[in-house]
Amino acid sequence: MSASNPQKFYPVSWDELHRNGKALAWRLLDKGPWKGLVAITRGGLVPAAIVARELEIRVIETVSAVGYHYDDANPAQADMIQIIKAAAGVGDGEGWLVVDDLVDTGRTFDVLHQLMPKAHFATVYAKPLGKPLVDTFITEVSQDTWIYFPWDIEPQFMKPIAALGKP
């Protein structure tokens, strides 16, 4: 199932994301020490900030990767992962922590593993196809679930799940 045709939707609040980001930091606490953190833009910026604060990591790099595009507000996977900006000064990733909001199909992490094979990869959410490529995560969601992060949504009325009908 592609990201453009999810069957389930899971909205995440700011509070929930902060709690899960902090839980991720707890899981990572004894896995360091870290030379620094690599945040995957854009979705990984907020979880990375939470983890960096909790683990007192001051050296933060970014990787700018594009794996989705939006047409008429509908997300869809791009044909290929495009690295717009690689992380500077991380070498093979040894001692570095890579943080993203979600590992979905694993395509982004697959590319980043080639760039930083010795880095530790961590996410808040993991889907089954991407789970083998992440070292530490908090919550697994089904592959057919589209996660709406707080920066993607506004509060509004939603019909109850039962009223939506069965897939």
C-alpha positions, 0 to 999 in steps of 0.5 A, spaced: 500 500 500 502 506 498 502 512 502 497 516 497 492 510 499 492 509 506 486 506 510 487 509 517 489 515 519 493 517 526 493 524 528 498 526 533 498 531 538 504 536 540 503 533 547 503 526 545 509 527 540 513 531 546 512 525 551 514 520 545 520 524 544 522 524 551 521 516 551 525 516 545 531 519 549 530 515 555 531 509 550 537 512 547 540 514 554 545 508 555 547 507 548 551 513 547 556 517 548 554 521 542 559 525 538 552 529 535 545 528 532 543 528 525 536 530 524 532 528 518 528 534 515 523 536 516 519 531 520 525 529 524 527 536 526 522 536 532 523 529 535 531 531 534 530 537 538 527 534 544 532 528 544 538 533 543 535 537 549 534 531 553 541 527 552 544 534 552 547 533 545 549 540 543 552 538 536 546 538 531 547 536 523 541 535 518 540 531 512 535 534 507 531 528 504 525 528 500 521 522 499 514 525 499 510 530 495 504 533 496 499 534 490 492 537 492 494 536 499 494 528 498 501 525 500 504 520 495 511 517 495 516 520 490 519 516 485 526 516 489 529 519 495 533 525 494 538 527 498 538 535 498 543 536 503 548 531 506 550 531 514 557 535 514 563 532 518 559 525 520 564 521 516 561 514 516 556 515 522 560 512 528 558 515 534 552 519 531 545 519 532 540 519 526 533 522 528 527 522 524 519 522 526 518 516 522 520 510 518 515 508 513 518 504 507 525 504 509 527 508 503 530 514 506 533 510 511 536 505 506 539 511 503 542 514 509 545 507 511 549 507 505 552 514 507 552 513 515 553 505 515 555 506 523 550 511 525 545 509 530 538 510 527 532 512 531 525 514 530 518 515 534 514 511 529 516 505 525 512 501 520 513 494 519 517 495 512 521 500 515 522 497 522 528 493 520 532 499 518 531 503 525 535 501 531 531 504 536 523 506 536 517 508 540 511 506 537 509 501 531 504 503 527 501 498 521 503 500 514 496 502 512 496 508 517 498 515 515 500 519 521 498 526 521 503 530 525 501 536 529 505 541 524 500 537 518 493 538 522 489 543 525 483 542 530 477 540 526 471 535 527 472 528 525 466 523 524 467 517 529 471 511 526 464 507 526 461 512 521 467 512 516 465 505 514 469 499 513 475 499 508 
